[in-house]
Amino acid sequence: MVDTVIKEMGKIDILVNNAGCNIRKPAVDITWDEWNTVLDTNLRGTFFVSQAVAKHMIPRKYGRIINIGSVTSVFGYAGITPYCASRGGVKQLTMSLADDWGAYGITVNCLAPGWFKTEQNKVLYEDKEWVEYICDRIPLKRPGQPDDLDGAIVFLASDESKYITGQTLLVDGGISTGATRATSKAAGRAKK
C-alpha cells in the first residue's frame, strides 16, 4: 500500500490510521482468536502502517500521523474488552511514537471519538432505550455525527497543530467528563 502511494504520489504527508473492528461479548467468552483479530487490526495494524509510512516521512523531516482511537482509549466498557484494550494501546502507542519520531518533524496524535453510529455499533442504535440512556450521559445530549470529526481531523493534519504531538483529542460530546445524569424519574424521586 505504502509503496503504491509513494510510486504514484511521490510522498506521504498525512497518515490517518482508521482501520478497526470489534467483537461484542462477555470477557469470559472471548476466544484467543477473537482477541487476536481485534488487537491485530486495531493495534498491530496501526503500528506497522505507521512504521511503513514513517520510513518515508523521516528522511523528509515532515509528517502528520493521526491514529483513530476511541473514548475507550481512556474508559473501559463491559462486553468489549479486546476493543478497549486495543484502543488503550493506540493511545499509548501514539505517545511512544510521538516521542520516537518528534525529532524528525513528525507529529503523532490520537483522535478519540465518543459515541458515533458506525457499522460496528449500528445494532446498539436500534435499541431506543439504549440511545436514550447514552444521550442522557452525553452533556451535548446526542451521539456524534460524522461531520463532528471534520474540524479535529483537519486541525491535527494541518500545520496549525505543528507543536501538538503525543496527545489524545476526545471528540465525544463531553461523555468523558464522567458525569452521570439522573433520569427524569430519578430526578423526581430525588426532589421528594
TIKOL-507052 format. One record per residue (C-alpha): x, y, z. Coordinates in steps of 0.001 Angstrom, whole numbers, padded with zeros to 6 digits, always signed. Layout:
! residues N
XYZ
...
END
This chain:
! residues 192
+000000+000000+000000
+002711+002472+001029
+004874+001592-001966
+001928+002223-004304
+001252+005652-002798
+004927+006627-002956
+005138+005460-006561
+002019+007359-007632
+002199+010467-005408
+005900+010718-004583
+005417+011330-000865
+003107+010905+002116
+002431+013947+004292
-000530+012656+006315
-001499+009226+007569
-004844+008536+009235
-004930+005075+010809
-008659+004359+010763
-008965+000581+010457
-010876-001051+013262
-013016-003963+014314
-014826-005118+017427
-016281-008303+018888
-019071-007813+021419
-019369-010500+024060
-018636-011070+027741
-014932-011171+028590
-015203-014761+029886
-016370-015876+026427
-013668-014207+024302
-011528-016731+022466
-007817-016469+021704
-008570-015969+018010
-011174-013267+018690
-008711-011396+020920
-006055-011603+018204
-008464-010439+015484
-009286-007238+017360
-005747-006500+018585
-004167-007337+015221
-006489-004953+013387
-006727-002079+015839
-003258-002015+017426
-000791-004102+015437
-002097-002686+012151
-001813+000881+013434
+001790+000318+014442
+003003-001392+011283
+001277+001003+008890
+002731+003912+010883
+006175+002322+010732
+005981+001801+006964
+004881+005402+006386
+007370+006888+008876
+010236+005342+006910
+009284+007780+004127
+008485+010728+006405
+011742+010574+008405
+014093+011482+005506
+011785+014400+004580
+011598+015514+008249
+007858+016065+007997
+004677+014162+008653
+001344+014058+010414
+000148+010725+011782
-003346+010582+013236
-004356+007388+014965
-008058+006875+015439
-008731+005782+018966
-011978+005919+020880
-013428+007156+024118
-012452+003615+025144
-008831+004765+024877
-009440+006274+028316
-012502+004332+029595
-013363+000657+029829
-016757-000802+028956
-018094-004268+029664
-018678-006539+026700
-015911-005086+024515
-012749-005915+026449
-010415-006594+023475
-011604-003384+021817
-010929-001318+024958
-007505-002912+025344
-006639-002193+021721
-007812+001428+021865
-005973+001998+025143
-002937+000582+023369
-003426+003034+020491
-003296+005917+022988
-000026+004608+024497
+001392+003814+021052
+000624+007381+019986
+002649+008807+022867
+005564+006453+022246
+005734+007151+018506
+005424+010898+019137
+008498+010706+021354
+010351+008465+018904
+009671+010470+015740
+009297+014028+017004
+012943+014821+016252
+012106+014186+012586
+009313+016745+012444
+006619+014078+012617
+003658+014637+014901
+001654+011657+016100
-001717+012240+017737
-004795+010218+018598
-008305+011341+017664
-010720+009630+020037
-014395+009779+019066
-017133+009119+021590
-020440+007555+020632
-020906+007796+016875
-023190+005481+014890
-020923+003278+012775
-021175-000079+011026
-019554-001665+014094
-022154-000423+016552
-025291+000238+014496
-027103-002606+016283
-026917-000574+019513
-028746+002319+017859
-031688+000031+017086
-032423-000064+020826
-034357+003124+021662
-033777+002747+025420
-030030+002428+024910
-029977+005539+022708
-031886+007491+025376
-029522+006182+028061
-026361+007121+026174
-027703+010528+025126
-028569+011244+028756
-024904+010646+029687
-023562+012920+026926
-023625+016565+028028
-024478+017673+024465
-027422+015205+024554
-026768+013471+021246
-024423+010972+019622
-021749+012320+017322
-022377+012922+013645
-019660+012233+011055
-019085+015942+010414
-018379+016465+014133
-014930+014981+013438
-014118+017228+010469
-012557+020147+012324
-010487+017958+014630
-009052+015805+011863
-008247+018797+009653
-006614+020554+012624
-004414+017570+013516
-003426+017113+009861
-002548+020782+009384
+000440+022908+010295
-001796+024698+012803
-001078+021733+015105
+002676+021648+014472
+003503+021892+018197
+000990+019279+019303
+002163+015694+019472
+001521+012635+021600
-001931+013876+022523
-005346+012266+022585
-008140+014585+021463
-011520+013353+022662
-014388+014351+020375
-017145+012905+022482
-019818+015486+023247
-018453+015594+026793
-019146+011996+027869
-015558+011781+029123
-016413+014289+031845
-017648+011198+033658
-020831+012861+034795
-023820+010636+035214
-027218+012062+034603
-030354+011408+036574
-033318+010233+034553
-036433+012328+034894
-037981+009620+037117
-034894+009515+039363
-034722+013311+039471
-038383+013420+040534
-037719+010911+043324
-034675+012904+044471
-036819+016051+044877
-039302+014254+047149
END
